[in-house]
Amino acid sequence: MSKKPSQPLSAELKPFVAPFRYDGSGEFHLKSHTTAEKGGMDKEKGAEIIEANRKRLNDFQEKLYAQDRWSLLLIFQGMDAAGKDSAIKSVFEGVNPQGCEVASFKQPSTKELDHDFMWRAMLALPERGRIGIFNRSYYEECLVVRVHPEILAKEKIPKRLVTKNIWRERFEDISAIERYLSRNGTVILKFFLNVSKEEQRQRFLDRLEEPAKNWKFSMADIAERGLWAKYQAAYQDMIHHTATKEAPWHIVPADHKWFARVVIGSTIVAALDKLDLKFPEVDKADLSEFKKIRDALLAEGKGAKK
């Protein structure tokens, strides 16, 4: 009796990817996405999946690096205390840092303000064979800058170009650049860590009550929390207009950090699985030369033991 073939890895992980993926097809309503989803599993089962995905990711990353053809750009966005830092740390635990780099984008410097808003992010794009992680990204230009018009006023853009259409124009520009990157071998995955306002409140309290977490707290976080509704509206508009098949958004339920890591890790692994990554093959001439070198090294070892 023939053995039933196992299902592809991407199919195995589909339940943790497909429900949270939005590629621009159809309508999008952020309010319809739950923040407390657990995928019908408990934390113990989630830990097993997280660990399995770490091993898979490490294997894929080695092949990605050796093949040197594709690159992977991962973008993480979310409200303060959504868990971006800890998710990145957890998902990539054990992955070789040689082929993986994290970039964070804070307030633009004077030099950065003398360039277009995408410039500094373009400098940080991953090379072929590498994984680039953006902890916040150029999307801040459609979020915090939109919520705080005074920031836009400092960006030195000619006044006649700052019209009521500027956000739609930025969405179009970003999508065009992401399409270009995709056509040149950069796989783009975007994650919005969707945390509830109540869970954010609890995490802020944790930061205040635990001395080891005090450093994470900022008074600015509370000020931004007061603009929650404006940020949610900005995320709604941004995700709706920048989700594409080339660069989909994943709306990650983030109230339970462990489940967010299940979704993020599964999404990354499933995407890499589809690339058919392999270690480069060595040609016959090199293999013949390798055999001679191996024989010489073995002979050298035998001589040393005499």
Protein Blocks (a to p, Z undefined) as FASTA:
>chain_A
ZZdddddfklmmmmmmmmmgcehiacddfklpcfkbghhpafklmmmmmmmmmmmmmmmm
mmmmmnomaccdddddddehilmmmmmmmmmgoiafklgccdddddddfklmmpcfklmm
mmmpccehiacddehifklmmmmmmmmmmlmmmnopafklmcfklmmmmmmmmmmmmmmm
mmnopacddddddddfklmmmmmmmmmmmmklmmmpcfklmmmmmmmmmmmmmmmmmmmm
mgcfklccddddfkbmmlmmmmmmmmmmmmmmmnopacddddfklmmmmmmmmmmmmmmm
mmmmZZ
